[in-house]
């Protein structure tokens, strides 16, 4: 019975995989019945000549019955045995008619047990079950070989992948060539059915692609490549899971199989989201990154809830590790978006499917299992029999190909003719079931998901609130400087020439200039906000059509005429609808006829007749190919009936168009389409401008907060200096230190932002102050340069841009104001805090309709630090 298994030679296998074990059989004697058939139908001498072939066939069947040995080294020998025995069976099939018929070999019965339900078995008196079982076992042996390789190294993973590809080839060959015939016998088992063979093909392909993914991770490929390969692994597991959940497999496999495949599908789907999010992160696409991470977390959570129990602990640990990584990255990305980008995160259902790239496909087994070169029993039957069968097969294929093309052309003709007549859309519109073109409907739904035109008022209010906050911060900052300047002027008036420190206006000139620039920027931004508000008001009537829910309710409907001469509207509509139903019935009949042709070909096996017939095979060909004539006639009748019906529908539609004024309706509907397109374009333009404004105000708030802190530091430093000078002046006045103070006039006043130095308290300090009273000279004040700040501070939380930076120039619709097109971005040198230089070159950016920036004035993009995400090497695989 198949069960989860892992490599026994690798101590640190990257992940657990499923093993498929061989079917078991009962002993059967092929030697005696086949020899008797040769003697009866040919001669004793012919039987003696074929003695070696009969003995070889007997030995192959005996070796098959013994089953595999536990040693891994026997797997290649077991594979060779199965391939050789299958080719021998093909030779037997073309020469020995094995069936319950009395004239055939009716004493041979093959018995096989189900690989997944050992108590179930099937017995058939034909060779089809035997061939199906051998192919199943061949695929199982290849899968066991894949598990036997040490996948901790590159070569081991390649060998394992090739083995699983070969297993997929064996199961695909079983499904396409033998499974159907084996399932038509008197008794059968599920494991050799078409559905089970297809499921096992998907499973082994998934495990082969998984080995490729492990190698991709080991090589350190880019996240985008890893995401595509991982997504394909998930798709293969999802296809296998879908087959397991459908009849007849849904009650046939153990829960541990279902749990394993279910969790593997979710694991690699989430892995693809994780790898793809890393690629999005590098491209600064933060909104989709968050959405993909949420999708991955949701897939894992749902899988753990809905999956049946029975999965290995190793697999559960891998899921938990990946879930933890996704949650960690999601938390970081959300914080970054909230602090820097403020981008709208798209809903999961709006995301495009992740790209997938398959690097595996089933190995073609035709050459490996080709029995044309098999010399066994070659003298018994002439080669002409095989050639005759091939010729008949070509004749059948030609019939099916010709009829399939005829059916396809008829369906395409009906589709084109109906589209030319605007059917059935006009009928649906008359009944109030109008529809939009798919692309336009998707665009409208995207607008409605974002809140639609009605939601713009709330976003405009956000602009106002953010602008008010920025204005209040700016006023508070200016008041700090004004209060300090007033206090300095008061002391200067009180102490006269003794008050020797520089005036506040001298020290704060650069700060005040920057505040003035911020105020001007806010004023320009307010004007831009006003233009946006006017645009919303001016185009509210145009965009109101997008608020209809469902949007189809905004479309015009085809109405009945106000006046009717003969009151035959219902008859016209009823006749047209009846004809359309007849046309639909003819289309369904064509699909059924095509399926009948393919089913007949699958069941068409004339080899026994070719083997028993004598003389020319032409008569047999004509008789057998005539089986397809009645289907061909039905196809011809169907196509002719459709042509007549389409002509009748054309006449009915002309009457319908005349009665209901269809041309005016089409013009009105096209006008609605164009209005929707124009409304969508205007909404997207306004939405983009609002988002641009929101980003501006948030970034400006950080900048004003930063300069407010600098002003607070400056005021605090000046207050400390003030207290020192008051003490010095008071000592001068009282005459307590008339010999002190040589350097008072040259008192060192720190620049804005510089930490005040330790005060001098000894007598030499007093002497310096008094000396300077007699020689009052104030040297020109030189603001001290602050040290250059790094362009990006690697502190927690990650990805926080320096306060001095603003967003890059905003991309705006080409339709015009309020924001001009962006300038080309250049690399920005490190920003300094020298108050004589504008620390925020973006304040003169295109958002404010100011002169264009010079190249090199833009700050660096925010992603300039080492990524906090784990490297490409998947940690959760390491055990």
C-alpha positions in Angstrom: 0.0 0.0 0.0 1.3 3.4 -0.9 2.2 5.7 1.9 4.4 8.8 2.6 8.0 8.0 2.4 11.3 9.9 2.3 14.8 9.2 1.2 16.5 6.6 3.4 20.0 7.7 2.4 19.6 11.5 3.0 19.7 12.5 6.6 18.5 16.0 5.9 15.9 15.6 3.1 14.4 18.9 2.1 10.9 17.6 2.2 8.8 14.5 2.4 7.3 12.9 -0.7 4.8 10.1 -1.5 5.8 6.6 -2.5 3.7 4.4 -4.9 4.1 0.7 -4.4 3.5 -2.1 -7.0 0.3 -4.1 -7.5 0.4 -7.7 -6.5 -0.8 -10.6 -8.6 -1.6 -14.3 -8.5 0.4 -16.9 -10.4 -0.7 -17.8 -14.0 0.6 -20.3 -16.5 1.1 -18.8 -19.9 3.4 -21.5 -21.3 0.9 -24.4 -21.7 -2.1 -22.5 -23.1 0.0 -20.6 -25.7 1.9 -23.8 -26.8 -1.4 -25.7 -27.2 -2.7 -22.8 -29.3 0.4 -22.9 -31.6 0.1 -26.7 -32.0 -3.7 -26.5 -32.7 -3.5 -23.6 -35.2 -0.1 -24.1 -36.7 2.0 -27.2 -36.0 4.0 -29.1 -33.4 7.2 -28.1 -35.3 6.2 -24.4 -35.0 5.7 -24.9 -31.3 9.2 -26.5 -31.0 10.7 -23.6 -32.9 9.1 -21.1 -30.5 10.1 -23.0 -27.4 12.7 -20.5 -26.3 10.2 -17.6 -26.6 7.6 -19.5 -24.6 10.2 -20.2 -21.9 11.3 -16.6 -21.8 7.7 -15.4 -21.4 7.2 -18.0 -18.6 10.3 -16.8 -16.8 9.4 -13.1 -17.1 6.0 -13.8 -15.6 7.5 -15.8 -12.7 10.0 -13.0 -11.9 7.1 -10.5 -12.0 5.1 -12.6 -9.5 8.0 -12.8 -7.0 7.7 -9.0 -6.5 10.5 -6.5 -5.7 13.2 -7.1 -3.1 13.8 -4.6 -0.3 17.3 -3.6 -1.6 17.3 -0.3 -3.5 19.8 -1.7 -5.9 17.1 -4.0 -7.4 14.9 -1.1 -8.6 16.7 -0.6 -11.9 16.6 -4.4 -12.6 12.9 -4.4 -11.6 12.3 -1.5 -14.1 14.0 -3.4 -16.9 12.0 -6.5 -16.1 8.7 -4.7 -16.4 9.6 -2.9 -19.6 10.8 -6.2 -21.2 7.6 -8.0 -20.1 5.4 -5.3 -21.4 7.0 -5.5 -24.8 6.5 -9.3 -24.7 2.8 -8.8 -23.9 2.5 -6.6 -27.0 3.9 -9.4 -29.1 1.6 -11.9 -27.5 -1.4 -9.6 -28.0 -0.8 -9.3 -31.7 -0.5 -13.1 -32.2 -2.5 -14.9 -29.5 -6.3 -14.1 -29.1 -6.9 -14.3 -25.4 -10.6 -14.0 -24.6 -13.5 -16.1 -23.3 -14.3 -17.1 -26.9 -14.1 -20.8 -27.5 -12.0 -20.4 -30.6 -9.5 -18.3 -28.6 -7.2 -18.9 -25.7 -10.0 -19.0 -23.0 -8.2 -20.8 -20.2 -6.0 -17.9 -19.2 -7.2 -15.5 -16.6 -5.1 -12.7 -15.1 -5.8 -11.6 -11.5 -4.4 -8.4 -9.9 -5.0 -6.8 -6.6 -5.6 -3.0 -6.1 -2.4 -1.2 -5.0 -4.3 1.1 -2.6 -7.0 -1.4 -1.4 -5.2 -4.7 -1.1 -8.4 -6.6 -0.5 -9.9 -5.6 -3.8 -9.0 -7.6 -6.9 -9.9 -8.0 -10.6 -9.7 -11.0 -12.9 -10.0 -10.7 -16.7 -9.7 -13.2 -19.5 -7.9 -10.8 -21.8 -4.5 -9.2 -21.9 -5.6 -5.6 -21.2 -5.7 -5.9 -17.4 -2.2 -7.5 -17.5 -0.8 -4.7 -19.6 -2.4 -2.0 -17.4 -1.0 -3.6 -14.2 2.5 -3.8 -15.7 2.4 -0.2 -16.7 1.2 0.8 -13.2 4.0 -1.1 -11.6 6.5 0.5 -14.0 5.4 3.9 -12.8 5.5 2.8 -9.2 9.1 1.5 -9.6 10.2 4.8 -11.2 8.6 6.7 -8.3 10.5 4.5 -5.7 13.7 5.2 -7.6 13.0 8.9 -7.3 12.7 8.5 -3.5 15.9 6.4 -3.3 18.2 9.2 -4.4 19.9 11.5 -1.9 18.3 14.9 -2.5 20.7 16.8 -0.3 22.9 17.4 -3.3 22.4 18.8 -6.7 23.1 15.5 -8.6 20.7 13.6 -6.3 17.9 16.1 -6.9 18.4 15.9 -10.7 18.3 12.1 -10.6 15.2 12.1 -8.5 13.5 14.6 -10.8 14.3 12.4 -13.8 12.9 9.3 -12.1 9.6 11.1 -11.2 9.4 12.3 -14.8 9.8 8.7 -16.0 7.0 7.7 -13.5 4.8 10.4 -14.9 5.5 9.1 -18.4 4.5 5.6 -17.4 1.2 6.7 -15.8 0.4 9.0 -18.8 1.0 6.0 -21.2 -1.3 3.9 -19.0 -4.0 6.5 -19.1 -3.9 7.2 -22.8 -3.4 3.7 -24.2 -4.5 0.9 -21.9 -6.6 2.1 -19.0 -9.8 2.5 -21.0 -9.6 -1.0 -22.4 -8.8 -2.5 -19.0 -11.7 -0.7 -17.4 -14.1 -2.3 -19.9 -13.5 -5.8 -18.7 -15.7 -8.0 -16.6 -14.0 -6.8 -13.4 -11.5 -4.0 -12.8 -9.8 -2.0 -10.0 -9.8 1.7 -9.5 -6.0 2.0 -9.5 -5.7 1.3 -13.2 -8.6 3.5 -14.2 -8.2 6.6 -16.4 -8.8 8.9 -13.5 -6.3 7.3 -11.2 -3.6 7.1 -13.8 -4.1 10.8 -14.5 -4.0 11.7 -10.8 -0.7 9.7 -10.4 0.8 11.5 -13.4 0.0 14.9 -11.9 1.4 13.7 -8.5 4.7 12.5 -9.9 5.1 15.6 -12.1 4.6 17.7 -8.9 7.3 15.8 -7.1 9.6 16.1 -10.2 9.0 19.9 -10.3 9.6 20.1 -6.6 13.0 18.6 -7.0 13.7 21.3 -9.7 12.5 23.9 -7.2 14.9 22.6 -4.5 17.8 22.9 -7.0 16.6 26.4 -8.0 16.7 27.5 -4.4 20.2 25.9 -3.9 21.5 27.8 -6.9 20.3 31.1 -5.5 18.1 32.1 -8.5 16.1 35.3 -8.4 12.8 35.4 -6.5 10.8 35.9 -9.7 12.2 32.6 -11.2 11.7 30.8 -7.9 8.1 32.0 -7.7 7.2 30.7 -11.2 8.7 27.3 -10.5 7.1 27.0 -7.1 3.7 28.1 -8.5 3.9 25.2 -11.1 4.6 22.8 -8.3 1.4 24.0 -6.5 -0.6 23.7 -9.7 0.4 20.1 -10.2 -0.5 19.3 -6.6 -3.8 21.1 -7.0 -4.7 19.0 -10.1 -3.8 15.8 -8.3 -6.0 16.9 -5.3 -8.9 17.8 -7.6 -8.8 14.2 -9.1 -8.6 12.7 -5.6 -11.7 14.6 -4.5 -13.7 13.5 -7.6 -15.3 10.1 -8.3 -14.1 7.3 -8.4 -11.1 8.3 -6.3 -12.8 10.3 -3.5 -13.5 7.2 -1.4 -10.4 5.1 -2.5 -7.4 6.7 -0.9 -6.3 7.0 2.7 -6.6 10.3 4.5 -2.9 10.7 4.8 -2.7 10.9 1.0 -5.4 13.6 0.9 -3.8 15.5 3.8 -0.3 15.3 2.2 -1.4 16.5 -1.2 -3.7 19.1 0.2 -1.0 20.7 2.3 1.6 20.4 -0.4 -0.7 22.3 -2.8 -1.2 25.1 -0.2 2.5 25.1 0.8 3.8 25.8 -2.7 1.0 28.2 -3.5 2.1 30.2 -0.5 5.8 29.7 -1.3 5.1 31.3 -4.8 3.4 34.2 -3.1 6.4 34.6 -0.8 9.0 34.5 -3.6 6.9 36.8 -5.8 6.5 39.3 -2.9 10.3 39.5 -2.7 10.5 40.4 -6.3 7.7 43.0 -5.8 9.7 44.4 -2.9 12.7 45.0 -5.0 10.5 46.9 -7.5 9.0 49.1 -4.7 5.5 47.7 -5.5 4.5 47.7 -1.9 0.7 47.4 -2.3 0.7 44.2 -4.4 3.5 42.9 -2.1 1.1 43.2 0.9 -1.7 41.6 -1.1 0.4 38.6 -2.2 1.7 38.1 1.4 -1.9 38.1 2.7 -2.9 35.6 0.0 -0.1 33.3 1.0 -1.0 33.5 4.7 -4.6 32.9 3.9 -3.8 29.8 1.7 -1.8 28.2 4.6 -4.4 29.0 7.2 -7.2 27.6 5.1 -5.3 24.5 4.3 -4.5 23.7 7.9 -8.2 24.1 8.8 -9.7 22.1 5.9 -7.1 19.4 5.4 -7.8 16.0 7.0 -5.5 14.7 9.6 -2.6 12.3 8.7 0.0 14.6 7.3 3.6 14.1 8.5 5.0 16.3 11.2 7.8 17.3 8.9 5.4 18.8 6.4 3.4 20.6 9.1 6.6 22.1 10.4 7.4 23.4 6.9 4.0 25.0 6.7 4.4 26.7 10.1 7.9 28.0 9.3 6.7 29.5 6.0 3.6 31.0 7.7 5.8 32.7 10.2 8.1 34.1 7.5 5.1 35.4 5.6 3.6 37.0 8.7 6.9 38.7 9.5 7.3 40.1 6.1 3.7 41.2 6.0 4.0 43.1 9.2 7.1 44.9 7.9 5.5 45.8 4.6 2.3 47.1 6.2 4.3 49.4 8.5 6.4 50.6 5.6 3.2 51.3 3.5 1.6 53.2 6.4 4.7 55.4 7.0 6.1 56.0 3.5 3.9 54.9 0.6 0.3 55.1 1.7 -0.7 53.0 -1.2 -4.1 51.2 -1.5 -3.7 47.5 -1.1 -5.7 45.7 -3.8 -8.2 43.0 -2.8 -7.1 39.4 -3.3 -9.7 38.7 -5.9 -8.4 41.5 -8.1 -4.9 40.1 -8.3 -3.8 38.4 -11.5 -2.9 34.7 -11.2 0.8 34.2 -10.4 2.9 33.2 -13.4 4.0 29.6 -13.5 6.7 27.9 -15.4 6.9 24.1 -15.8 10.4 22.6 -16.2 9.1 19.0 -16.3 6.8 16.9 -18.5 6.0 13.2 -18.7 8.8 11.2 -20.4 7.6 9.8 -23.7 7.4 6.0 -23.3 6.6 5.1 -26.9 10.1 4.3 -27.8 10.9 2.5 -24.5 7.8 0.3 -24.8 7.8 -0.1 -28.6 7.4 -3.8 -29.4 7.9 -3.4 -33.2 11.5 -4.5 -32.8 10.7 -7.3 -30.5 11.7 -10.6 -32.0 9.6 -12.8 -29.7 7.2 -15.0 -31.7 8.3 -13.1 -34.9 7.9 -16.2 -37.0 4.4 -16.9 -35.9 2.6 -13.9 -37.4 3.8 -11.9 -40.5 4.6 -8.3 -40.0 1.9 -7.4 -42.5 -0.7 -7.7 -39.7 0.9 -4.9 -37.8 1.1 -2.8 -40.9 -2.5 -3.5 -41.7 -3.6 -2.3 -38.3 -1.6 0.9 -38.7 -3.3 1.6 -42.1 -6.7 1.1 -40.6 -5.8 3.4 -37.7 -4.8 6.1 -40.2 -8.1 5.7 -42.0 -10.0 6.2 -38.8 -7.9 9.2 -37.8 -8.6 10.8 -41.2 -12.4 10.4 -40.8 -12.3 11.9 -37.3 -10.1 14.8 -38.3 -12.3 15.7 -41.3 -15.5 15.6 -39.2 -14.0 17.5 -36.3 -13.0 20.3 -38.6 -16.5 20.4 -40.1 -18.0 20.7 -36.6 -15.6 23.4 -35.5 -16.3 25.5 -38.6 -20.0 25.2 -38.1 -19.7 26.5 -34.5 -17.5 29.4 -35.5 -19.9 30.4 -38.3 -22.9 30.4 -35.8 -20.9 32.6 -33.4 -19.9 35.1 -36.1 -23.4 35.4 -37.6 -25.0 35.9 -34.2 -22.5 38.6 -33.3 -23.2 40.4 -36.6 -26.9 40.4 -35.7 -26.2 41.6 -32.1 -27.9 38.4 -30.7 -28.7 37.4 -28.1 -27.7 40.8 -26.5 -30.6 42.7 -28.0 -33.1 40.0 -26.7 -31.5 40.2 -23.2 -31.7 44.0 -23.2 -35.4 43.8 -24.0 -35.8 41.6 -20.9 -33.8 44.0 -18.7 -30.6 41.8 -18.7 -28.2 44.1 -20.4 -24.5 43.3 -20.3 -21.2 45.2 -20.6 -18.2 44.2 -22.6 -15.9 42.2 -20.3 -13.0 44.7 -20.3 -15.3 47.7 -19.6 -17.1 45.8 -16.8 -13.8 45.0 -15.1 -12.7 48.6 -15.2 -16.0 49.8 -13.7 -15.8 47.1 -11.0 -12.3 48.3 -10.2 -13.6 51.8 -9.7 -16.4 50.6 -7.5 -14.1 48.5 -5.3 -12.1 51.7 -4.6 -15.3 53.5 -3.4 -16.4 55.0 -6.7 -17.1 58.7 -7.3 -19.1 58.9 -4.1 -15.9 58.1 -2.1 -13.9 61.0 -3.5 -15.5 63.4 -1.1 -14.1 61.5 1.9 -10.7 61.5 0.3 -10.9 65.3 -0.3 -11.7 65.7 3.4 -8.6 63.8 4.2 -6.6 66.3 2.1 -8.1 69.1 4.0 -7.4 67.5 7.4 -3.8 66.8 6.5 -3.3 70.3 5.2 -4.7 71.7 8.4 -2.3 69.6 10.5 0.6 70.8 8.5 -0.4 74.4 8.8 -0.8 74.1 12.6 2.6 72.5 12.9 4.1 75.3 10.8 2.5 78.0 13.0 3.7 76.3 16.2 7.3 76.2 14.8 7.2 79.9 13.8 5.9 80.8 17.3 8.9 79.1 18.9 11.3 81.3 17.0 9.2 84.5 17.5 9.0 83.9 21.2 12.8 83.4 21.5 13.4 86.5 19.3 11.1 88.6 21.6 12.9 87.5 24.7 16.3 88.3 23.2 15.1 91.7 22.2 13.8 92.4 25.7 17.2 91.6 27.3 19.1 93.5 24.6 16.9 96.5 25.5 17.4 96.0 29.2 21.2 95.6 29.2 22.2 97.6 26.2 25.8 97.2 25.0 26.5 94.7 27.7 24.2 92.2 25.8 26.8 91.0 23.3 25.5 87.8 21.8 24.3 87.7 18.2 20.7 88.6 17.5 18.2 85.9 16.9 17.3 87.1 13.5 20.9 86.5 12.4 21.0 82.9 13.6 17.6 81.9 12.5 17.6 83.4 9.0 18.1 80.0 7.2 15.5 78.4 9.5 13.0 81.2 8.7 13.7 80.9 5.0 12.9 77.2 5.1 9.7 77.8 7.0 8.8 80.4 4.5 9.4 77.9 1.7 7.2 75.4 3.5 4.4 78.0 3.9 4.7 78.8 0.2 4.5 75.1 -0.6 1.4 74.7 1.5 -0.2 77.6 -0.3 0.5 76.1 -3.7 -0.7 72.7 -2.5 -4.0 74.3 -1.3 -4.4 75.7 -4.8 -3.9 72.3 -6.2 -6.4 70.9 -3.8 -8.9 73.5 -5.0 -8.4 72.5 -8.6 -9.1 68.9 -7.6 -12.2 69.9 -5.8 -13.4 71.9 -8.7 -12.7 69.0 -11.0 -14.8 66.7 -8.8 -17.7 69.2 -8.9 -17.4 69.9 -12.6 -17.3 66.2 -13.5 -19.7 64.8 -10.9 -22.5 64.5 -13.4 -20.2 62.6 -15.8 -18.9 60.2 -13.1 -22.2 59.6 -11.5 -22.9 56.8 -14.0 -20.2 54.8 -12.2 -22.2 54.7 -8.9 -24.9 52.5 -10.4 -25.0 49.1 -8.8 -25.1 46.9 -10.7 -23.5 49.0 -13.4 -25.8 47.3 -16.0 -28.7 49.3 -14.6 -27.2 52.4 -16.1 -27.4 51.0 -19.6 -30.4 51.9 -21.8 -32.9 49.1 -22.3 -34.6 48.1 -25.5 -38.2 49.2 -25.0 -41.4 48.3 -26.8 -42.8 50.8 -29.4 -45.2 53.4 -28.0 -47.6 52.7 -30.8 -48.2 49.4 -32.5 -50.0 48.9 -35.7 -50.7 45.2 -35.6 -49.6 44.3 -32.0 -47.3 41.6 -33.2 -44.3 42.4 -30.9 -44.7 39.4 -28.7 -44.9 37.1 -31.7 -41.8 38.6 -33.2 -39.8 38.2 -30.0 -41.2 34.8 -29.3 -40.3 33.4 -32.7 -36.8 34.8 -32.5 -36.2 33.3 -29.0 -37.5 30.0 -30.2 -35.1 30.0 -33.1 -32.2 30.9 -30.8 -33.0 27.9 -28.6 -33.0 25.6 -31.6 -29.6 26.9 -32.6 -28.3 26.2 -29.1 -29.7 22.7 -29.3 -27.8 22.1 -32.6 -24.6 23.3 -31.0 -25.0 20.8 -28.1 -25.7 18.0 -30.6 -22.4 18.8 -32.4 -20.5 18.5 -29.1 -22.1 15.2 -28.5 -21.3 13.9 -32.0 -17.6 14.8 -31.6 -17.5 12.9 -28.3 -19.1 9.9 -30.0 -16.4 9.8 -32.7 -13.6 9.9 -30.1 -15.3 7.3 -27.9 -15.8 5.0 -30.9 -12.2 5.3 -31.9 -11.1 4.3 -28.3 -13.2 1.2 -28.4 -12.3 0.3 -32.0 -9.9 -2.6 -31.9 -9.8 -4.8 -35.0 -6.5 -6.6 -34.3 -8.2 -9.9 -33.4 -10.1 -9.8 -36.7 -6.9 -8.9 -38.6 -5.1 -11.8 -36.9 -7.8 -14.3 -37.8 -8.7 -13.0 -41.3 -7.1 -14.4 -44.5 -6.5 -12.8 -47.8 -6.8 -9.1 -48.5 -7.8 -6.8 -45.7 -9.5 -4.2 -47.9 -13.0 -5.8 -47.5 -12.4 -5.8 -43.7 -11.3 -2.1 -43.8 -14.5 -1.1 -45.7 -16.7 -3.0 -43.3 -15.1 -1.7 -40.2 -14.8 2.0 -41.4 -18.5 1.9 -42.3 -19.2 2.0 -38.5 -18.5 5.7 -38.6 -20.9 6.5 -41.5 -24.0 7.1 -39.4 -22.1 9.7 -37.2 -20.8 11.4 -40.3 -24.3 11.6 -41.7 -25.6 13.1 -38.5 -22.9 15.7 -38.6 -23.8 16.7 -42.2 -27.5 17.0 -41.3 -26.6 19.1 -38.3 -24.5 21.5 -40.3 -27.2 21.8 -43.0 -29.9 22.4 -40.4 -27.9 25.1 -38.8 -27.4 26.9 -42.1 -31.1 26.9 -42.8 -31.8 28.1 -39.2 -29.4 30.9 -39.5 -31.0 32.2 -42.6 -34.4 32.1 -40.8 -33.0 33.9 -37.8 -31.6 36.6 -40.1 -35.2 37.3 -41.4 -36.6 37.2 -37.9 -34.0 39.6 -36.6 -34.7 42.1 -39.5 -38.3 42.1 -38.4 -37.3 42.5 -34.8 -35.0 45.4 -35.6 -37.8 47.2 -37.5 -40.4 46.8 -34.8 -38.2 47.8 -31.8 -36.0 50.5 -33.6 -32.9 48.5 -32.9 -30.5 51.0 -34.5 -31.4 53.8 -32.1 -31.0 51.4 -29.2 -27.5 50.5 -30.4 -26.5 54.1 -30.8 -27.8 54.9 -27.3 -25.9 51.9 -25.8 -22.7 52.9 -27.5 -23.1 56.4 -26.1 -23.4 54.9 -22.6 -20.3 52.8 -23.2 -18.3 56.0 -24.2 -19.7 57.9 -21.2 -18.5 55.1 -18.9 -15.1 55.1 -20.5 -14.8 58.9 -20.1 -16.0 58.7 -16.5 -13.5 56.0 -15.7 -10.6 58.0 -17.2 -11.6 61.2 -15.3 -12.1 59.2 -12.0 -8.6 57.6 -12.4 -7.1 61.0 -13.1 -8.7 62.6 -10.0 -7.9 59.6 -7.9 -4.3 59.8 -8.9 -4.1 63.5 -8.1 -5.7 62.9 -4.7 -3.2 60.1 -3.9 -0.4 62.4 -4.9 -1.6 65.1 -2.6 -2.0 62.7 0.3 1.6 61.5 -0.1 2.8 65.1 -0.2 1.0 66.2 3.0 2.3 63.2 4.9 5.8 63.7 3.8 5.6 67.5 4.5 4.4 66.7 8.0 7.5 64.7 8.7 9.7 67.5 7.3 8.0 70.2 9.4 8.1 68.0 12.5 11.9 67.6 11.9 12.5 71.4 11.6 10.3 72.0 14.6 12.6 69.8 16.6 15.6 71.7 15.4 14.0 75.0 16.4 13.2 73.6 19.8 16.9 72.6 20.2 18.0 76.0 19.1 15.6 77.7 21.6 16.9 75.5 24.4 20.5 76.4 23.6 19.8 80.1 23.5 18.0 79.9 26.8 21.1 78.3 28.4 23.3 81.0 26.8 20.9 83.6 28.1 21.2 82.5 31.7 25.0 82.6 31.5 25.1 86.1 30.0 22.6 87.3 32.6 25.0 86.0 35.3 28.0 87.6 33.6 26.3 91.0 33.1 25.1 91.0 36.7 28.6 90.4 38.0 29.9 93.2 35.8 27.4 95.6 37.1 28.1 94.7 40.7 31.8 95.0 40.2 32.6 91.6 41.6 34.7 90.4 38.7 36.1 93.5 37.1 39.4 91.8 36.2 37.7 88.9 34.5 36.1 88.2 31.2 38.8 88.8 28.6 36.9 87.0 25.9 33.3 87.8 26.6 32.8 89.6 23.3 34.0 86.5 21.6 31.7 84.1 23.4 31.2 81.0 21.4 27.5 80.5 20.5 26.7 77.1 19.1 25.0 76.9 15.8 21.4 75.8 15.6 21.2 72.1 16.5 24.7 72.0 18.2 24.7 70.8 21.7 25.8 73.4 24.2 29.3 72.9 25.6 30.1 72.5 29.3 29.9 75.9 31.1 33.1 77.4 32.5 32.8 77.9 36.2 36.3 78.8 37.5 37.7 82.2 38.1 39.4 82.4 34.7 36.0 82.3 33.0 34.9 85.3 35.1 38.1 87.2 34.2 37.4 86.5 30.5 33.9 87.9 30.7 35.0 91.1 32.5 37.8 91.7 30.1 35.4 91.5 27.2 33.3 94.2 28.8 36.1 96.7 28.3 36.6 95.6 24.7 33.2 94.8 23.3 33.7 93.3 19.9 31.3 90.8 18.4 32.9 88.8 15.7 30.7 87.9 12.7 28.7 84.8 13.5 29.5 81.8 11.4 26.8 79.0 11.7 28.6 75.8 12.4 27.9 73.0 9.9 26.2 70.0 11.2 27.7 66.7 10.3 26.3 65.0 7.2 23.6 62.6 8.0 23.5 59.2 6.3 21.1 58.9 3.4 19.3 56.0 5.2 19.3 55.1 8.8 19.1 51.4 9.4 16.9 51.5 12.4 13.7 49.8 13.4 11.1 49.9 11.9 12.7 49.2 8.5 12.4 51.2 5.4 11.7 54.6 7.0 13.0 57.4 4.8 14.9 60.4 6.3 12.6 63.2 7.2 14.4 65.5 4.9 13.3 63.5 1.8 10.1 63.9 -0.1 8.5 61.5 -2.6 9.8 61.5 -6.1 8.0 63.6 -8.6 4.4 62.5 -8.8 3.1 60.8 -11.9 -0.1 62.5 -13.1 -2.4 61.9 -16.0 -1.5 63.6 -19.2 -4.8 65.4 -19.1 -3.3 68.5 -17.4 -3.6 70.2 -14.0 -3.3 70.2 -11.2 0.1 68.5 -11.4 2.6 68.7 -14.3 4.4 65.6 -15.6 7.3 64.4 -13.5 10.9 65.1 -14.1 13.6 62.5 -14.7 14.9 61.3 -11.4 18.6 61.5 -10.6 20.7 60.2 -7.7 20.6 62.7 -4.8 23.8 63.3 -2.8 23.6 63.0 1.0 21.5 65.6 2.6 23.0 67.9 5.2 21.4 70.0 7.9 23.1 73.3 7.0 20.4 75.9 7.4 21.8 77.9 4.6 20.8 75.1 2.1 17.3 73.8 1.2 17.1 70.4 2.8 14.0 69.4 0.8 14.6 70.0 -2.9 11.2 68.3 -3.6 9.4 71.3 -2.1 10.0 73.0 -5.5 8.9 69.9 -7.3 6.2 69.7 -10.0 3.5 69.1 -7.3 3.5 72.9 -6.6 3.6 74.1 -10.2 7.0 75.6 -9.4 9.9 75.8 -11.9 11.2 72.4 -12.9 13.9 70.8 -10.8 17.5 70.6 -11.9 18.9 67.1 -12.5 20.3 65.7 -9.4 17.9 67.4 -7.1 15.7 64.5 -6.3 16.2 62.4 -3.2 17.1 58.7 -3.5 14.2 56.2 -3.5 13.3 54.8 -0.1 14.6 51.3 -0.7 18.3 51.8 -0.1 18.9 49.5 2.8 19.7 45.8 3.0 16.5 43.8 2.6 15.1 42.5 5.9 13.6 39.5 4.1 15.4 36.2 4.3 17.7 35.3 1.4 16.6 33.0 -1.4 17.7 29.9 0.5 14.5 28.5 2.0 15.1 28.1 5.7 12.0 26.2 6.5 13.1 23.3 4.4 16.2 22.8 6.5 15.6 20.1 9.1 
